[in-house]
Amino acid sequence: MIDKLKKLGLSEYEAKVYVSLVGIGKATAREVHEVSGVPRARVYDVLNRLTSKGFVDVEEGEPKRFKPVEPRKVIEKLKLELIKAADDCIIELESLRMSKQKDFSPALVIRGEWNILEKIRDAIFEAEEEILIISANSELILSLHDDLRELKKRVVCVLLQVDDSLKKKLPNVEFRELVEKDEVAESYLKGIVVDGVRVRMGAFFIFDSRKSIAVIDEGEDVLDWSFPFQ
């Protein structure tokens, strides 16, 4: 019982005093000390705290007598306070999380062909299960030939037109032709919005369905997202 009351926010001495009062009904500070085992020098302080918390009523007189408030009443009050505190915490923490998300920009822009290819190679190496590549032409795929051909993980490459020679060079890659009705392909064909302007992509990479890299034809920019791709 003492441990359960402590979980509800009472100190050990407060729990012992309240349980003792519930057991004897009404008592002086001396009687509470004798029954609860709480040091006599601490009993008055503990009783005063329980009174301020609404657990104990005081009957004035010589000596003062202390009476426990009905357990169901005080426990229900505690429960409501704990639920409210928990709800307030959720609201405040969610507000903090959302404010941080607003400050965070998930897009990283990289320029330069070498930098772009290195970023893609790093992502290929880090991918654990699957890589999806959508591209308008096969030139970029050929430039990644050495990085792709020895991979054990699943690689799906979707092109506007699949060249048989490319299949021979990369037998471990699953090639498909771009179909406009495909949901991912449709997103690729529509392009992405950068600074309010929709741009077409030269290639689009998705790694383990959680990270994506878009290669933009104009300016050779790479936009790299590390949030879950949906």
C-alpha positions as CSV (number, residue, x, y, z in Angstrom):
1,M,0.0,0.0,0.0
2,I,2.8,2.4,0.9
3,D,4.5,1.8,-2.4
4,K,1.3,2.4,-4.4
5,L,0.7,5.7,-2.6
6,K,4.3,6.7,-3.3
7,K,3.6,6.1,-7.0
8,L,0.7,8.5,-6.7
9,G,3.0,11.2,-5.5
10,L,3.1,10.9,-1.7
11,S,6.4,10.7,0.2
12,E,7.1,7.5,2.3
13,Y,6.3,9.4,5.5
14,E,3.1,10.9,4.1
15,A,1.9,7.5,2.9
16,K,2.6,5.9,6.3
17,V,0.8,8.6,8.2
18,Y,-2.2,8.6,5.9
19,V,-2.5,4.8,6.0
20,S,-2.2,4.9,9.8
21,L,-5.0,7.5,10.1
22,V,-7.3,5.5,7.8
23,G,-6.7,2.5,10.1
24,I,-7.4,4.3,13.4
25,G,-9.9,6.9,12.1
26,K,-8.9,9.9,14.2
27,A,-5.8,10.5,16.2
28,T,-3.5,13.0,17.9
29,A,0.0,13.6,16.5
30,R,1.4,11.4,19.2
31,E,-0.9,8.6,18.4
32,V,0.0,8.9,14.7
33,H,3.7,8.7,15.6
34,E,3.2,5.6,17.6
35,V,1.1,3.8,15.0
36,S,3.0,4.9,11.9
37,G,6.5,4.7,13.1
38,V,7.2,8.1,11.7
39,P,9.7,10.0,13.9
40,R,7.9,12.2,16.4
41,A,9.9,15.3,15.3
42,R,8.6,14.8,11.7
43,V,4.9,13.9,12.4
44,Y,3.6,17.5,12.7
45,D,5.3,18.5,9.5
46,V,4.0,15.5,7.6
47,L,0.5,16.0,8.9
48,N,0.6,19.7,7.9
49,R,1.6,18.7,4.3
50,L,-1.2,16.1,4.1
51,T,-3.6,18.7,5.3
52,S,-2.5,21.1,2.6
53,K,-2.8,18.3,0.0
54,G,-6.4,17.6,1.1
55,F,-5.7,14.1,2.6
56,V,-6.3,15.1,6.3
57,D,-8.8,17.3,8.1
58,V,-7.9,19.0,11.5
59,E,-10.1,19.2,14.5
60,E,-8.9,22.1,16.7
61,G,-8.5,21.5,20.4
62,E,-6.0,20.5,23.0
63,P,-4.5,18.4,21.6
64,K,-5.4,18.7,17.9
65,R,-6.9,15.7,16.3
66,F,-6.4,14.6,12.8
67,K,-8.9,12.8,10.7
68,P,-8.3,11.2,7.2
69,V,-10.4,12.4,4.3
70,E,-12.3,9.5,2.7
71,P,-9.8,7.5,0.6
72,R,-12.0,7.2,-2.5
73,K,-12.3,11.0,-2.6
74,V,-8.6,11.8,-2.3
75,I,-7.4,9.0,-4.6
76,E,-9.9,10.2,-7.2
77,K,-8.6,13.7,-6.8
78,L,-5.0,12.4,-7.2
79,K,-5.9,10.4,-10.3
80,L,-7.5,13.4,-12.0
81,E,-4.5,15.6,-11.2
82,L,-2.1,12.9,-12.6
83,I,-4.2,12.6,-15.8
84,K,-4.2,16.3,-16.3
85,A,-0.5,16.6,-15.7
86,A,0.1,13.8,-18.2
87,D,-2.2,15.4,-20.8
88,D,-0.4,18.8,-20.3
89,C,3.0,17.1,-20.8
90,I,1.8,15.6,-24.0
91,I,0.5,18.9,-25.4
92,E,3.7,20.8,-24.4
93,L,6.1,18.1,-25.7
94,E,4.2,17.8,-29.0
95,S,4.2,21.6,-29.3
96,L,8.0,21.6,-28.7
97,R,8.5,18.7,-31.2
98,M,6.4,20.5,-33.9
99,S,8.3,23.8,-33.4
100,K,11.6,22.0,-33.9
101,Q,10.3,20.3,-37.0
102,K,9.3,23.6,-38.5
103,D,12.8,24.9,-37.9
104,F,14.4,21.8,-39.6
105,S,14.8,21.8,-43.4
106,P,15.1,18.2,-44.7
107,A,16.5,19.2,-48.0
108,L,20.2,19.3,-48.6
109,V,21.3,20.8,-52.0
110,I,24.6,19.5,-53.5
111,R,26.1,20.9,-56.7
112,G,28.7,19.4,-59.0
113,E,28.8,16.1,-60.9
114,W,31.5,14.6,-58.7
115,N,29.8,15.6,-55.5
116,I,26.5,14.3,-56.8
117,L,27.9,10.9,-57.7
118,E,29.7,10.6,-54.4
119,K,26.5,11.3,-52.5
120,I,24.7,8.6,-54.5
121,R,27.5,6.1,-54.0
122,D,27.4,6.7,-50.2
123,A,23.7,6.1,-50.2
124,I,24.0,2.9,-52.3
125,F,26.6,1.6,-49.8
126,E,24.5,2.4,-46.8
127,A,21.3,0.9,-48.2
128,E,20.5,-2.4,-46.4
129,E,17.7,-4.0,-48.5
130,E,16.5,-2.3,-51.6
131,I,17.4,0.5,-54.0
132,L,14.9,1.9,-56.5
133,I,16.3,4.0,-59.4
134,I,14.1,6.0,-61.8
135,S,15.9,7.7,-64.7
136,A,15.2,9.4,-68.0
137,N,18.3,7.9,-69.6
138,S,20.9,5.3,-68.9
139,E,24.0,7.5,-68.8
140,L,23.8,8.0,-65.0
141,I,23.3,4.3,-64.5
142,L,26.4,3.5,-66.6
143,S,28.4,6.0,-64.5
144,L,27.4,3.9,-61.4
145,H,28.1,0.6,-63.1
146,D,31.0,-0.4,-60.8
147,D,28.9,0.5,-57.7
148,L,25.8,-1.5,-58.7
149,R,27.1,-4.6,-60.4
150,E,28.4,-6.4,-57.3
151,L,25.5,-5.6,-55.0
152,K,23.7,-8.4,-53.2
153,K,20.8,-6.2,-52.2
154,R,17.8,-5.8,-54.5
155,V,18.2,-3.1,-57.1
156,V,15.3,-2.1,-59.3
157,C,16.0,0.3,-62.2
158,V,13.1,2.0,-64.0
159,L,14.1,3.6,-67.3
160,L,12.1,5.3,-70.2
161,Q,13.6,2.6,-72.4
162,V,15.6,-0.4,-71.3
163,D,18.6,-1.3,-73.4
164,D,19.6,-5.0,-73.7
165,S,23.3,-4.1,-73.5
166,L,22.6,-2.5,-70.1
167,K,21.0,-5.6,-68.8
168,K,24.0,-7.6,-69.8
169,K,26.4,-5.2,-68.0
170,L,24.3,-5.3,-64.9
171,P,22.7,-8.8,-64.6
172,N,22.0,-8.4,-60.9
173,V,19.8,-5.3,-61.5
174,E,16.0,-5.7,-62.2
175,F,15.2,-3.4,-65.1
176,R,11.7,-2.1,-65.9
177,E,10.4,0.4,-68.4
178,L,8.7,3.6,-67.1
179,V,4.9,3.4,-67.0
180,E,3.1,6.6,-66.4
181,K,0.3,4.9,-64.5
182,D,2.8,3.7,-61.8
183,E,2.4,5.9,-58.7
184,V,6.2,6.4,-58.1
185,A,6.8,6.9,-61.8
186,E,4.0,9.5,-62.0
187,S,5.7,11.4,-59.2
188,Y,8.9,11.3,-61.1
189,L,7.4,12.5,-64.3
190,K,5.6,15.4,-62.6
191,G,8.9,16.6,-61.0
192,I,9.3,18.2,-57.6
193,V,8.8,21.8,-56.3
194,V,12.0,23.7,-55.3
195,D,11.5,27.2,-53.9
196,G,8.0,27.3,-55.4
197,V,9.1,26.2,-58.9
198,R,8.3,22.8,-60.3
199,V,11.4,21.2,-61.9
200,R,11.9,18.0,-63.8
201,M,14.2,15.3,-62.4
202,G,17.0,13.6,-64.3
203,A,17.0,10.7,-61.9
204,F,15.3,9.7,-58.7
205,F,16.8,7.2,-56.1
206,I,14.9,5.7,-53.2
207,F,16.9,3.7,-50.6
208,D,15.1,1.2,-48.3
209,S,11.9,3.3,-48.6
210,R,13.2,5.8,-46.2
211,K,15.7,8.1,-48.0
212,S,15.6,9.6,-51.4
213,I,17.9,11.6,-53.7
214,A,16.6,13.6,-56.7
215,V,18.9,14.7,-59.4
216,I,17.7,17.8,-61.2
217,D,18.8,18.3,-64.8
218,E,19.0,22.0,-64.7
219,G,22.0,23.1,-62.6
220,E,22.9,19.5,-61.7
221,D,21.5,19.9,-58.2
222,V,20.9,17.0,-55.8
223,L,18.1,17.3,-53.2
224,D,18.7,14.7,-50.5
225,W,16.0,13.8,-48.0
226,S,16.6,11.8,-44.9
227,F,13.1,11.6,-43.7
228,P,10.8,8.6,-44.5
229,F,9.8,8.7,-48.1
230,Q,6.0,8.2,-48.7
